[in-house]
Amino acid sequence: AQKVTQAQTEISVVEKEDVTLDCVYETRDTTYYLFWYKQPPSGELVFLIRRNSFDEQNEISGRYSWNFQKSTSSFNFTITASQVVDSAVYFCALSEADSGGSNYKLTFGKGTLLTVNP
Amino acid sequence: GAVVSQHPSRVICKSGTSVKIECRSLDFQATTMFWYRQFPKQSLMLMATSNEGSKATYEQGVEKDKFLINHASLTLSTLTVTSAHPEDSSFYICSASESSYNEQFFGPGTRLTVL
């Protein structure tokens, strides 16, 4: 079973629309971290947010907002009033300790390709 | 913010040759570095984790003799793809962390094309 599921492979919206990218994760750890990254066509990963498992408070940063729901193991990402520059692949990732407990490893979802059309 | 560089950004090589990719943490000491591979339109897959001064820990299915990782200093890790073949063509991304528990900072990636 996938540890991080991004069910939406591709999403296409028109500029100024709001869009939500879904992320569902699976872990047995009580301490873990969740991330969202943006990967534009250049390939470089852009860090967007990190959330630890003990902080369920939703966060807003400009046009971006995140909804963390431990009850449903979801960490969804919403872009409000989307812009063409938001077009990219967005990855959700889970960081949890490895079997030895000494390293925190990142597991990425398969990504969602967001295309914002003018 | 923490900066991680990779060199080269792009490399094209002939089949059978070896290619070395460098990953450097520019403004912090990276106790732990990670190497990922990303095939076109796919996700990032962790290849190996390296702690400074120790042997790298490889993920299942990754050949340690083919992908040599050296993390000899707190600011530099190298990945050498030995006897490269066309199927090794991929985007290789490193990340660095001050400790195994800390956030990872990603490099810009290296696009390898093996002819």
Interface residues (C-beta under 8 A of the other chain):
Chain A: Y33 Y37 S42 G43 E44 L45 F47 R50 F91 S95 D98 S102 N103 Y104 K105 L106 T107 F108 G109 K110 G111
Chain B: T32 F34 Q42 S43 L44 M45 L46 T49 N51 T57 F91 I93 S95 S100 Y101 N102 E103 Q104 F105 F106 P108 G109 R111
